């Protein structure tokens, strides 16, 4: 019984780690895509201009 609970705990921890990684990679790709498309310039306006 103890071994099964430990196995479930380990599998849950690995699944949570993978889900977190996939989420972070997805957010990163979405950010890069939107930045390339000019989404942030359209929403926030142009950034400070270098003189």
CNS distance restraints for C-alpha pairs under 8 A (distance, minus, plus):
assign (resid   1 and name CA) (resid   5 and name CA) 6.44 0.50 0.50
assign (resid   2 and name CA) (resid   6 and name CA) 6.18 0.50 0.50
assign (resid   3 and name CA) (resid   7 and name CA) 6.07 0.50 0.50
assign (resid   4 and name CA) (resid   8 and name CA) 6.21 0.50 0.50
assign (resid   5 and name CA) (resid   9 and name CA) 6.17 0.50 0.50
assign (resid   6 and name CA) (resid  10 and name CA) 6.20 0.50 0.50
assign (resid   7 and name CA) (resid  11 and name CA) 6.13 0.50 0.50
assign (resid   8 and name CA) (resid  12 and name CA) 5.96 0.50 0.50
assign (resid   9 and name CA) (resid  13 and name CA) 6.15 0.50 0.50
assign (resid  10 and name CA) (resid  14 and name CA) 6.23 0.50 0.50
assign (resid  11 and name CA) (resid  15 and name CA) 6.06 0.50 0.50
assign (resid  12 and name CA) (resid  16 and name CA) 6.06 0.50 0.50
assign (resid  13 and name CA) (resid  17 and name CA) 6.18 0.50 0.50
assign (resid  14 and name CA) (resid  18 and name CA) 6.20 0.50 0.50
assign (resid  15 and name CA) (resid  19 and name CA) 6.03 0.50 0.50
assign (resid  16 and name CA) (resid  20 and name CA) 6.08 0.50 0.50
assign (resid  17 and name CA) (resid  21 and name CA) 6.23 0.50 0.50
assign (resid  18 and name CA) (resid  22 and name CA) 6.09 0.50 0.50
assign (resid  19 and name CA) (resid  23 and name CA) 6.08 0.50 0.50
assign (resid  20 and name CA) (resid  24 and name CA) 6.18 0.50 0.50
assign (resid  21 and name CA) (resid  25 and name CA) 6.15 0.50 0.50
assign (resid  22 and name CA) (resid  26 and name CA) 6.02 0.50 0.50
assign (resid  23 and name CA) (resid  27 and name CA) 6.16 0.50 0.50
assign (resid  24 and name CA) (resid  28 and name CA) 6.12 0.50 0.50
assign (resid  25 and name CA) (resid  29 and name CA) 6.18 0.50 0.50
assign (resid  26 and name CA) (resid  30 and name CA) 6.10 0.50 0.50
assign (resid  27 and name CA) (resid  31 and name CA) 6.07 0.50 0.50
assign (resid  28 and name CA) (resid  32 and name CA) 6.23 0.50 0.50
assign (resid  29 and name CA) (resid  33 and name CA) 6.07 0.50 0.50
assign (resid  30 and name CA) (resid  34 and name CA) 6.07 0.50 0.50
assign (resid  31 and name CA) (resid  35 and name CA) 5.96 0.50 0.50
assign (resid  32 and name CA) (resid  36 and name CA) 6.09 0.50 0.50
assign (resid  33 and name CA) (resid  37 and name CA) 6.25 0.50 0.50
assign (resid  34 and name CA) (resid  38 and name CA) 6.30 0.50 0.50
assign (resid  34 and name CA) (resid  39 and name CA) 5.23 0.50 0.50
assign (resid  34 and name CA) (resid  40 and name CA) 7.14 0.50 0.50
assign (resid  35 and name CA) (resid  39 and name CA) 5.78 0.50 0.50
assign (resid  35 and name CA) (resid  40 and name CA) 6.10 0.50 0.50
assign (resid  38 and name CA) (resid  42 and name CA) 6.33 0.50 0.50
assign (resid  39 and name CA) (resid  43 and name CA) 6.26 0.50 0.50
assign (resid  40 and name CA) (resid  44 and name CA) 5.59 0.50 0.50
assign (resid  40 and name CA) (resid  45 and name CA) 7.22 0.50 0.50
assign (resid  41 and name CA) (resid  45 and name CA) 4.65 0.50 0.50
assign (resid  41 and name CA) (resid  46 and name CA) 5.20 0.50 0.50
assign (resid  41 and name CA) (resid  47 and name CA) 7.55 0.50 0.50
assign (resid  42 and name CA) (resid  46 and name CA) 7.75 0.50 0.50
